[in-house]
Amino acid sequence: MPHNLIASAHPWRLLLLLLIAVMAAWRLAIAALLPVTQDEAYYFDWARSLAWGYFDHPPGVALLGITTLLEPGSAFMARLGGLLAGLLTLWVLARFYRHGGLTDRRDLGLALILVFATLPGLAGGVITTPDTALALAWALALHEGERALAGDRRRWLTAGAAVGLGLLGKYTMVLIGPVFLWAILRADPRALRTPWPYLGALAALLVFAPNILWNAQHDWLTMRFQFGHGFATDAGPLLAATAETIEHSGPQSPGERLTSLLGYVATQLGFWGLIAVPLLLAPWLAGRTESIPKTAAASSLSRPARELLIAATLFPLGFFALVSLTSEVEANWPVMYLLAAAPLAAIWLRRVWGWALAAVAANLLLVSLYAIHAATGLLPLPDSQNRILRETHGFAELAQAVGELEPPVYADRYQTTAMLRFYRPDLHTSQWPGLTRPSEYLRGRIAPRITPEAVNEPFWLVSRFGAPPDIAGFTADTRRTLFDCLGSSLQAAATAPCRHPLHVWHLYRYVPRIL
């Protein structure tokens, strides 16, 4: 870049570019190191057959995974789309925070660092999930909403388009609606007398319309699944291929509901990792008990930004707190609140900036070590803390072993099916219906659809069940057991060759039952 261009560039932009470049470099390194996770493999499989909807989610995550076609079986290449989306999210947030009044370089830098260094930020910046698409759209919507509230009401059109894109990523994007309404009422109520907010809502509907039409053509499959999954209801017979239903039992008694709520609050606080320490102890760490967030926020943030940030923090948290009283809430459901909470937390942490950066560094170190452990098994963690290894380890070897079996080969779980297809897409394996929770595989779009009544030849089933599952019309005549032990290759044996196998897979060969 010529010297005059460098000199004319805004210092805050140079700082942000450097900061974002460092963050991106860390994410790229971890993405290359970390093996593919089971749900990632499932979403990447969708990318091979793009559609406007899938059993579990709308299509945003499948589009992010399209880079898996560049090099099948490569976790790094498959994650490129998600990594680019995460990079763009950081840049959009930086512009949003600065437009909103966070102009001090330390505040702006810390806000971005906090977005990056919370546990969802560190993991979600590498692992591709529907939340990756949601985060980008949520950031875009907040950016455009702030611009609209600041005076350019036409930006409600682009804010609405961002909402539509977010709904194509994950349905929880709908929670931005009450956030926008609150911010308009507080910062620009006269906007409701203009057509722009309503045209923005129409834009959101038009962008989201293809998924609505897809659901209408497929018996509202995704929406019924997500509603049943999120609100502890019976989702009904979701697929013609199985009579299985998705049922959830939420907390019932007052004590159970209180326990569920406290668990939810603890999980959301835990998402901050060690950053929670200076967040909770900031007045004492600073050497005085008077707090600073209200005065600092008033002097730093514009009113539109302040109203948006407060609403976008409290509404997702509050909504799912209420849901937790009647249903099990997965930890990541309200995670988009962190994008709005980060600049508020940066203002709160002004006087303990060094403590905050130390906590960020500790989070970064711990997650980096955990990622290295996922690739190498290096850390001497107890078996209960080895979830990441159970998510990723041994599946490539399993796929090679399964590739040596006489086809066809099926799996009982969608996660196993996805991992086999990720490492060996040539296997053309699929999920046998009715044994575990249904998935996109049972629809016959991304993998061959199995109609059990039409199968009349021997087949293999990869299962985690210790005994052959009952399959009408078939008998299991052969059994092989594979043990995945840390530090050794996959072993076929009658008994476990190690104390705590990460996986025990059973290969059952089924033959038609002779009547």
C-alpha positions in Angstrom: 0.0 0.0 0.0 1.4 3.4 -0.9 2.6 5.6 2.0 0.0 8.3 1.3 -2.8 5.8 1.5 -1.5 4.4 4.8 -1.2 7.9 6.2 -4.7 8.9 5.2 -6.3 5.7 6.6 -8.1 6.2 9.9 -5.9 4.9 12.8 -8.9 3.0 14.2 -9.2 1.1 11.0 -5.6 0.1 11.0 -5.9 -1.0 14.6 -9.0 -3.0 13.8 -7.5 -4.6 10.7 -4.5 -5.7 12.7 -6.6 -7.0 15.5 -9.0 -8.9 13.2 -6.0 -10.3 11.3 -4.6 -11.7 14.5 -7.9 -13.2 15.5 -8.4 -14.7 12.0 -4.9 -16.2 12.1 -5.7 -18.0 15.4 -9.0 -19.3 13.9 -7.3 -20.5 10.8 -4.6 -22.4 12.8 -7.2 -24.1 15.0 -9.4 -24.9 12.1 -6.5 -26.7 10.4 -5.7 -28.5 13.6 -9.1 -29.5 14.9 -10.7 -32.6 13.4 -14.3 -32.3 12.1 -17.0 -32.7 14.7 -20.1 -34.9 14.3 -22.6 -32.1 13.7 -20.3 -30.3 11.4 -20.0 -33.4 9.3 -23.8 -33.6 9.2 -24.1 -30.0 8.0 -21.3 -30.4 5.5 -23.2 -33.3 4.0 -26.1 -31.0 3.4 -23.9 -28.8 1.3 -23.6 -31.5 -1.3 -27.3 -31.2 -2.0 -28.3 -27.6 -1.5 -32.0 -26.9 -0.8 -34.2 -24.3 0.8 -34.7 -26.4 3.9 -33.6 -29.4 5.8 -35.0 -31.6 8.6 -33.2 -29.8 11.4 -32.5 -26.3 10.2 -33.0 -23.8 7.4 -30.3 -23.7 4.7 -27.8 -21.1 5.9 -25.3 -23.6 7.5 -25.4 -25.8 4.3 -24.4 -22.8 2.2 -21.5 -22.0 4.5 -20.3 -25.6 4.2 -20.2 -25.5 0.4 -16.4 -25.3 0.5 -16.3 -28.9 1.5 -16.7 -29.7 -2.2 -13.2 -28.2 -2.8 -11.5 -31.1 -0.9 -13.8 -33.8 0.4 -12.6 -35.2 3.8 -10.7 -32.0 4.8 -12.1 -30.3 7.9 -10.1 -27.1 7.1 -11.5 -26.7 3.6 -15.0 -27.5 4.8 -14.8 -24.8 7.4 -13.6 -22.0 5.0 -17.1 -20.6 4.5 -17.7 -20.4 8.2 -14.3 -18.8 8.8 -15.1 -16.1 6.2 -18.5 -15.5 7.8 -16.9 -15.2 11.2 -14.3 -12.7 9.8 -17.1 -10.6 8.3 -19.0 -10.7 11.5 -16.1 -9.1 13.4 -15.7 -6.4 10.8 -19.5 -5.5 10.8 -19.5 -5.5 14.6 -16.5 -3.1 14.7 -18.3 -0.7 12.4 -21.5 -1.0 14.5 -19.8 -0.4 17.8 -17.9 2.6 16.4 -21.0 4.1 14.7 -22.8 3.7 18.0 -20.3 5.9 19.9 -17.6 3.5 21.0 -14.8 5.6 19.5 -12.1 5.1 22.1 -9.6 2.7 20.7 -9.2 0.8 23.9 -13.0 0.4 24.3 -13.5 -0.6 20.7 -10.6 -3.0 20.7 -11.7 -4.6 24.0 -15.3 -5.0 22.8 -14.1 -6.9 19.7 -11.7 -9.0 21.8 -14.5 -9.9 24.1 -16.7 -11.1 21.2 -13.7 -13.2 20.0 -12.6 -14.5 23.4 -15.8 -15.7 25.1 -16.0 -19.5 24.9 -18.7 -19.4 22.1 -16.6 -16.9 20.3 -13.5 -19.1 20.4 -15.3 -22.3 19.5 -18.0 -20.9 17.3 -15.4 -18.9 15.3 -13.9 -22.2 14.1 -16.6 -24.8 14.2 -19.3 -24.3 11.6 -22.9 -24.4 13.0 -26.2 -22.6 12.3 -25.1 -20.1 14.9 -22.3 -19.0 12.5 -24.8 -17.8 10.0 -27.0 -16.4 12.7 -24.2 -14.3 14.2 -23.4 -12.7 10.9 -27.0 -11.8 10.2 -27.6 -10.6 13.7 -24.5 -8.3 13.5 -25.7 -7.0 10.1 -29.2 -6.4 11.4 -27.9 -4.5 14.4 -25.6 -2.4 12.2 -28.3 -1.4 9.8 -30.8 -0.9 12.6 -28.5 1.5 14.3 -28.0 3.5 11.1 -31.8 3.6 10.6 -32.4 4.8 14.2 -29.6 7.4 13.7 -31.6 9.1 11.0 -31.4 7.1 7.7 -34.8 5.4 8.0 -34.4 3.8 4.6 -31.9 1.5 6.2 -34.8 -0.4 7.8 -35.0 -2.1 4.3 -31.4 -3.5 4.6 -32.0 -4.3 8.3 -35.1 -6.3 7.2 -33.1 -8.1 4.5 -30.5 -9.0 7.2 -33.3 -10.4 9.4 -34.5 -12.5 6.5 -31.0 -13.9 5.9 -30.7 -14.6 9.6 -34.0 -16.6 9.5 -32.5 -18.6 6.7 -29.7 -19.4 9.1 -31.6 -20.1 12.3 -35.1 -19.4 13.4 -34.1 -17.7 16.6 -33.3 -14.7 14.4 -37.0 -13.9 15.0 -36.0 -12.5 18.4 -34.5 -9.5 16.7 -38.1 -8.3 16.1 -38.9 -7.3 19.7 -35.4 -5.8 20.0 -36.0 -3.5 17.0 -39.5 -2.6 18.3 -38.1 -1.6 21.7 -35.3 0.4 20.1 -37.7 2.3 17.8 -40.1 3.1 20.7 -37.2 4.4 22.8 -35.0 6.1 20.2 -37.2 7.0 17.2 -40.9 6.5 17.8 -41.8 8.7 14.9 -40.4 6.1 12.5 -43.5 4.1 13.1 -45.5 6.8 11.2 -43.3 6.2 8.2 -43.4 3.2 5.8 -39.8 2.2 6.3 -40.0 -0.1 9.3 -42.9 -1.9 7.7 -41.1 -2.2 4.4 -38.2 -3.6 6.3 -40.5 -6.3 7.8 -41.7 -7.0 4.3 -38.1 -7.3 3.1 -37.4 -9.8 5.8 -40.5 -11.8 4.8 -39.5 -11.8 1.1 -36.0 -13.0 1.8 -37.2 -15.7 4.2 -40.1 -16.7 1.9 -38.2 -19.6 0.0 -37.9 -21.5 3.3 -41.5 -20.8 4.2 -42.6 -22.2 0.8 -40.2 -25.2 1.2 -41.7 -25.9 4.6 -45.3 -25.7 3.2 -44.3 -28.2 0.5 -42.8 -30.6 3.1 -45.5 -30.6 5.8 -43.8 -27.8 7.8 -41.0 -30.3 8.6 -38.3 -28.0 9.9 -40.6 -25.6 11.8 -42.5 -28.4 13.5 -39.2 -30.1 14.5 -37.7 -26.9 15.9 -40.9 -25.9 17.7 -41.2 -29.3 19.3 -37.5 -29.3 20.1 -37.5 -25.8 21.7 -40.8 -25.9 23.7 -41.0 -29.4 25.0 -43.9 -30.4 22.8 -44.7 -33.5 20.8 -43.6 -32.7 17.3 -45.8 -35.5 15.8 -44.9 -38.0 13.1 -42.1 -36.0 11.4 -41.3 -38.4 8.7 -43.2 -40.9 6.7 -40.3 -43.3 7.1 -40.7 -43.5 10.8 -43.4 -43.3 13.4 -40.9 -42.0 16.0 -41.7 -38.6 17.6 -39.5 -36.1 19.3 -40.6 -35.8 22.9 -39.2 -33.7 25.7 -40.0 -33.6 29.3 -39.3 -30.2 30.9 -39.1 -29.3 34.6 -42.5 -29.8 36.3 -42.2 -28.9 40.0 -41.3 -25.5 41.4 -38.0 -26.9 42.6 -37.2 -28.4 39.2 -38.0 -25.1 37.5 -35.8 -23.1 39.9 -33.0 -25.6 39.3 -33.4 -25.4 35.6 -33.4 -21.6 35.7 -30.3 -21.5 37.9 -28.5 -24.0 35.6 -29.4 -21.8 32.6 -28.0 -18.6 34.3 -24.8 -20.5 35.4 -24.3 -21.7 31.8 -24.6 -18.3 30.3 -22.2 -16.9 32.9 -19.9 -19.7 32.2 -19.8 -18.8 28.5 -17.6 -15.8 29.5 -15.0 -18.2 30.9 -12.4 -16.5 33.0 -13.6 -13.1 31.8 -16.5 -13.6 34.3 -14.0 -12.9 37.1 -13.3 -9.3 36.2 -16.9 -8.8 35.1 -18.2 -9.8 38.5 -15.4 -8.2 40.6 -14.7 -5.0 38.5 -15.6 -2.5 41.3 -13.4 -4.3 43.8 -10.5 -4.9 41.4 -10.5 -1.3 40.5 -10.1 -0.4 44.2 -13.4 1.4 44.7 -17.1 0.2 44.9 -18.8 2.9 42.7 -19.8 1.5 39.4 -19.3 3.1 36.0 -21.5 1.4 33.4 -24.4 3.9 33.4 -22.3 7.1 33.3 -19.8 5.6 30.9 -22.5 4.2 28.6 -24.3 7.6 28.6 -21.1 9.4 27.6 -19.9 6.9 25.1 -22.9 5.4 23.3 -25.4 7.1 21.2 -29.0 6.6 22.3 -29.9 4.4 19.3 -26.9 2.2 19.9 -27.5 2.1 23.7 -31.2 1.0 23.3 -30.3 -1.6 20.7 -27.4 -3.0 22.8 -29.5 -3.2 26.0 -32.5 -4.8 24.3 -30.3 -7.2 22.2 -28.6 -8.3 25.4 -31.6 -8.6 27.8 -34.3 -9.9 25.5 -32.6 -13.2 24.3 -31.4 -13.8 27.8 -34.8 -13.1 29.3 -36.8 -15.0 26.7 -34.9 -18.2 27.2 -34.9 -17.8 30.9 -38.6 -18.0 30.7 -38.4 -21.0 28.4 -36.1 -22.7 30.9 -38.9 -22.8 33.4 -41.0 -25.2 31.2 -38.4 -26.8 28.9 -34.8 -27.8 28.6 -32.8 -25.0 27.0 -29.7 -25.8 25.1 -26.8 -23.6 26.1 -26.2 -22.0 22.7 -29.8 -20.8 22.0 -29.4 -17.3 23.4 -25.8 -17.0 22.4 -26.3 -14.1 20.0 -26.8 -11.8 23.1 -23.0 -11.8 23.5 -22.6 -9.7 20.4 -24.5 -6.9 22.1 -23.2 -7.5 25.6 -19.5 -7.2 24.5 -19.4 -3.4 24.1 -21.4 -2.9 27.3 -18.9 -5.2 29.1 -16.0 -3.3 27.6 -17.3 -0.1 29.1 -17.8 -1.8 32.5 -14.3 -3.2 32.3 -12.6 0.2 31.5 -10.9 0.6 34.8 -9.8 -3.1 35.0 -8.6 -3.3 31.4 -5.5 -5.2 32.4 -7.5 -7.8 34.3 -9.8 -8.2 31.4 -6.9 -8.8 28.9 -5.4 -11.3 31.3 -8.7 -13.2 31.5 -8.9 -13.1 27.7 -5.4 -14.5 27.4 -6.3 -17.3 29.8 -9.4 -18.2 27.8 -7.4 -18.2 24.6 -4.7 -20.5 26.2 -7.1 -23.0 27.6 -9.1 -23.3 24.4 -5.9 -23.6 22.3 -4.7 -26.4 24.6 -8.0 -28.1 24.3 -7.9 -27.9 20.5 -4.4 -29.4 20.5 -5.7 -32.1 22.8 -8.5 -32.8 20.3 -5.9 -33.4 17.6 -3.3 -35.3 19.7 -4.8 -36.5 23.0 -1.8 -34.8 24.7 -3.4 -33.6 27.9 -3.9 -36.1 30.8 -7.6 -35.3 31.2 -10.0 -37.6 33.0 -12.3 -39.6 30.8 -15.3 -37.4 31.8 -13.5 -34.3 30.3 -12.7 -36.0 26.9 -15.9 -35.0 25.1 -13.9 -33.4 22.3 -12.1 -36.6 21.6 -15.4 -38.6 21.6 -16.7 -36.0 19.1 -13.7 -36.3 16.7 -11.4 -39.3 17.4 -11.3 -42.5 15.5 -14.0 -41.8 12.9 -11.5 -41.6 10.0 -10.2 -45.1 10.8 -13.8 -46.3 11.3 -14.7 -45.1 7.8 -11.7 -47.0 6.4 -12.7 -50.2 8.2 -16.3 -49.9 7.1 -15.1 -49.3 3.5 -13.7 -52.9 3.6 -17.1 -54.4 4.3 -19.3 -55.8 1.6 -21.9 -53.2 0.9 -24.5 -52.0 1.7 -23.5 -50.5 5.0 -25.8 -48.5 7.2 -25.6 -46.8 10.6 -28.0 -46.4 13.4 -27.3 -42.8 14.3 -27.2 -39.7 12.1 -23.9 -38.6 13.7 -22.1 -41.9 12.8 -23.6 -41.7 9.3 -22.4 -38.2 8.8 -18.8 -39.0 9.9 -18.7 -42.1 7.7 -19.9 -40.0 4.7 -17.5 -37.2 5.5 -14.4 -39.4 5.5 -15.6 -41.8 2.8 -18.2 -40.1 0.6 -17.9 -43.0 -1.8 -19.5 -45.4 0.7 -23.0 -44.0 -0.1 -24.1 -45.1 3.4 -27.2 -43.9 5.1 -29.1 -44.0 8.4 -31.4 -47.0 9.1 -34.8 -45.6 10.2 -36.5 -46.2 13.5 -33.5 -47.0 15.7 -32.6 -43.6 16.9 -33.7 -40.0 16.4 -34.7 -39.2 12.8 -32.7 -36.9 10.7 -32.3 -35.4 7.2 -30.9 -38.8 6.1 -34.3 -40.4 6.3 -35.7 -38.1 3.7 -33.6 -39.7 0.9 -32.3 -36.4 -0.5 -28.7 -36.2 0.7 -28.3 -40.0 1.0 -30.1 -43.1 -0.3 -33.5 -43.4 1.4 -34.0 -46.8 3.1 -37.4 -48.4 3.0 -36.9 -51.4 5.4 -39.8 -53.4 3.8 -38.0 -53.2 0.4 -34.6 -54.4 1.6 -34.2 -58.1 0.9 -30.4 -58.6 0.9 -27.8 -58.9 3.6 -26.4 -55.6 5.0 -24.1 -54.3 7.7 -25.1 -52.0 10.5 -22.6 -49.8 12.4 -24.1 -49.4 15.9 -23.2 -48.3 19.4 -25.8 -50.7 20.8 -24.2 -53.6 22.7 -26.7 -56.0 21.3 -28.0 -56.2 17.7 -31.1 -54.0 17.4 -34.3 -55.8 16.4 -35.0 -55.3 12.7 -38.1 -56.9 11.4 -37.5 -59.7 8.9 -33.7 -59.9 9.6 -31.4 -61.7 11.9 -27.9 -60.7 12.9 -25.5 -63.6 12.1 -22.1 -61.8 12.4 -20.7 -59.4 15.0 -17.5 -57.5 15.1 -16.5 -55.1 17.8 -14.1 -52.2 17.2 -12.4 -50.3 20.1 -11.1 -46.8 19.7 -8.4 -46.3 22.4 -6.4 -43.1 22.8 -2.8 -43.6 21.5 -3.5 -46.6 19.4 -5.2 -47.5 16.2 -8.7 -48.9 15.9 -8.7 -52.5 17.2 -11.0 -55.4 16.6 -11.2 -57.4 19.8 -13.6 -59.4 22.0 -12.8 -57.2 25.1 -11.6 -53.7 25.5 -7.8 -53.4 25.1 -7.8 -50.2 27.2 -9.4 -49.0 30.4 -11.5 -46.2 28.9 -12.2 -46.7 25.2 -13.3 -43.5 23.5 -15.7 -45.4 21.3 -16.9 -49.0 21.1 -18.5 -49.6 17.7 -20.3 -52.8 16.8 -20.6 -54.0 13.2 -23.6 -56.3 12.8 -24.3 -58.2 9.6 -28.0 -58.8 9.0 -29.4 -61.5 6.7 -33.1 -62.0 5.8 -34.9 -64.2 8.3 -35.9 -67.6 6.9 -39.6 -68.2 7.7 
